[in-house]
Amino acid sequence: MNQTTTSVPHRSVGDLVRMGIFTALIAVGAFIRIPVPVCPFTLQLLFTTLAGILLGSRRGSGAVLVYLALGLVGVPVFTEGGGIAYIFQPTFGYLIGFAAGAWLTGKIIETSPDGSLTRYVAACLAGLAVVYGCGMAYVYVINNFYLGTPLGLWPLILYCFLLAVPGDIVLCLLAAVLGRKIRRAGML
């Protein structure tokens, strides 16, 4: 079978470089902490969301998956280090959610004939919902069934959603504005 008849997606060197840049930005974003009262947050969500917007669903989520793979093999790119044991950290679900969120954000942008800011914001918020869905479910399961530290539904909603989501909504708005401007300018 020759190269032109295979179903493997073609990735140019430029695509791989862009994915590598976003993988590095996500890693750096894990260590850029924005201090806010009650719940400090990192810039990982900004970079994973921008990866979905600027690289598309497949390449954006691919950049996040490379980041996850690096962390799981032991490169200390996660906020608390790295290694395969990180899957037992309650917050690991948010990292999984970053890949799914980047995919969904990118897919909505790709399938949208309308390049309006409203569409970009909606795509980013949809990705954010996936991140929180994965993250909160993982926190609940790990705490209740693995760590043996029962966590009720109300504390889960309070600490893993209500206190954290305002900052992440701001990051989504920033990603929507930046991503739209960069795409319109054809810079990436």
N, C-alpha and C positions, 0 to 999 in steps of 0.2 A: 504494500500500500504506500503510495507516495505522500509527500508532505501536504499537498493541496487537498487530498480527500479525507484527511483525518478530521476528527471532531474536536481535537484539542484546541482550546482558544489560543490565538496568537498573542504573544506578549512581546512588545518591542523592548529594547534596552531602555528607552525612555520611560516606559510603563514600569519596569522593574525599579528604575532609579526613583521614580515618584513614590512607589510603594515603600521603598527603603527609607525615603525621607519621612514619610508619615509614620512608619514603624519607629523611627528614631524620635520623632516629635511626641508620639504617644508615650514612649519611655521617659522622655524628659518631662512631659506633662505630669507623670506620676509623682515627681518630686517638686513641682511648682505648686506650693500650697498657698491658697488665698485665705488669710485668717479673717474669719467673720465670726460674730458671736454665735455661740452654741455649736455650730457644725462647720468646721473648716472643710474646704473642698479643694480638689486638684483640678488641673486643666486637661486631664485625660479625656473627659467627655467632649471638650471643645475640639480636640484633635481627631478623635474617632468620628465625630459628626462631620467635621470638615473632610475627612477621608472619604466618607460616603458621598458627600456632595461633589467633591472635586475629582475623585478617582472612579466613581460609579459604584454600583452595588457589589460587583465581584471583586474588583481590585481594592476597593475600600475595606471590605470585610477581610480580604486577603492580607492587607497590611496589619490589621488587628490580629489575625490568626498567627502571623509571623511573630508579632510581639508576644502573644501568649506562648507560642512554642519556645521562644528564647527564654522567657521566664521559667517555664516548666522544666527546661533542661538545666537550669541553675544559674543563668545570667541574672544578677540582681536588679531586674528592671521593674519589679512590682514595688509598691510603696513600702512593703515590709520584707523585701528580699526576693528570693526566687527558689526554684526547686519544685520537684513533683509533689512534695507534701503541701504545697500552697493550695492545692485543691481542697484541703480541709479547713482553710481559712473561711470564716463566714462570708467575707466580702468577695470571694472568688466568683460568685454568680454574677456580680456586676461586670467583671472582666469578660465573662461569656456573653453577657448582654451587650457589651460594647461591639462585639463582632456582629451580632444579630441586628443591633440598632444601626450600625454603619450600613449593613446590607439594605435594611428597610428604607433608610433615609435616601441612599443612592438610588434604589429602585423607584421610589416616588418621584425623585427628580428626573430620572431617565424616562419615565413614562408620562411625564407631564408636558403637554404642548405649551402650557402656560408657564412662563418664567417669572411670574410675579413674586414679590416678596412674601405675600400671603402663602403661596404654595411652598416656598422654601421654609417658612416658619412651621407650616403644617407638617412638612417632611421631617424637620428636626424634632418637633414635639412627638411625632409618631415613633421616631427612633428612641427618644427619651423614655417613652412609655414601655418600650420593649426592654430597655436597660433596667428600668425599675422593676418590671415584672420578673425578669430573670433574677435580678439581684435580691429582691425581697423574698421570692420563693426559696432561693438558695439559703439565705440567712435563716429562714424559718426551719427548713429541713435540717441543716447542719446543727443549729442550736438545739432543736428538739430531739433529733434522732441520733446524732453522732456525739456531740459535745456533752450532752446530758444537762444542758442549761436551758430549761424550758423557757420559751418566749411566747407570750400571748399575742393575740392579734392586735390589740390596741397599742402595746409598746412597739411592736413591729411597725405599725403605721406611723406612730409618732416619731420614732428615732430613725427609721429607714426611709420615710417619705416626707412627712410634714416639715421636719426640721431641715432636710437636705434639698428638697425640690426647688425652693425659691432661687437659690444660687445656680442650679442647673438649668432652670428656665432662662435665666440671664445668659448663660453660656450658649443655650440654643438660639436665642435671639442674635447674639454676637456671631455665631456660626452661620446663621441664615444670611445676615447682612454681608459678612466677609465672603462667604462662599458664592453668593450671587454676584458680587462685584468682581471677584476673581474670575468666575466663569464668563461673565460678560466681557471682561477685558481680554479673555483668551490667554491668561497668564500661565495656566497649567494644563 
